[in-house]
């Protein structure tokens, strides 16, 4: 009976470590999502508000939106 209890505790410990690992990786991807939104989307739209219509600014903003969504999607998939 003691061997069974030790095995159960070991499996429980491994499961807890995997859950913590998943949460940290998902948090990392959520942080990347926030950073890409702040850097590329807000940074791309700010010059557009001051009448500097560049194609690069639109491209940066669109790329930032896609990158933000992608990182958030991966983080959500990791948590599921």
C-alpha positions in Angstrom: 0.0 0.0 0.0 2.9 2.4 0.7 4.3 2.0 -2.9 0.9 3.0 -4.3 0.7 6.1 -2.2 4.3 7.2 -3.2 3.4 6.6 -6.9 0.2 8.7 -6.5 2.1 11.5 -4.8 4.8 11.5 -7.5 2.2 11.7 -10.3 0.3 14.5 -8.5 3.6 16.5 -8.2 4.4 16.0 -11.9 0.9 17.2 -12.8 1.2 20.3 -10.6 4.5 21.1 -12.2 3.1 20.8 -15.7 0.1 23.0 -14.8 2.4 25.7 -13.4 4.6 25.4 -16.6 1.6 25.8 -18.8 0.4 28.9 -16.9 3.8 30.5 -17.1 4.1 29.9 -20.8 0.6 31.2 -21.5 1.4 34.2 -19.4 4.5 34.8 -21.5 2.5 34.7 -24.7 -0.2 37.1 -23.2 2.6 39.5 -22.3 4.0 39.3 -25.8 0.5 40.0 -27.1 0.3 43.1 -24.9 3.8 44.3 -26.0 3.1 43.9 -29.7 -0.2 45.8 -29.3 1.5 48.6 -27.5 4.5 48.8 -29.7 3.2 48.2 -33.1 -0.5 49.1 -33.1 -0.5 52.2 -30.9 2.9 53.2 -32.3 1.6 52.8 -35.8 -1.6 54.7 -35.3 0.0 57.7 -33.5 1.7 59.2 -36.6 -1.5 58.7 -38.5 -3.3 61.1 -36.1 -0.8 63.8 -36.9 -1.5 63.7 -40.6 1.6 61.8 -41.6 -0.1 59.2 -43.8 2.6 56.7 -44.6 2.0 53.3 -45.9 4.5 51.9 -43.5 2.4 53.1 -40.5 -0.7 51.3 -41.8 1.4 48.2 -42.5 2.9 48.4 -39.0 -0.5 48.8 -37.4 -2.0 45.9 -39.4 1.0 43.7 -38.7 0.7 44.5 -35.0 -3.0 43.6 -34.9 -2.2 40.2 -36.5 0.7 39.6 -34.2 -1.4 40.5 -31.1 -4.1 38.2 -32.1 -1.7 35.3 -32.9 0.1 35.6 -29.5 -3.2 35.8 -27.6 -4.5 32.8 -29.6 -1.5 30.7 -28.7 -1.7 31.6 -25.1 -5.4 30.6 -25.0 -4.6 27.3 -26.7 -1.9 26.5 -24.2 -4.3 27.1 -21.3 -6.9 24.8 -22.7 
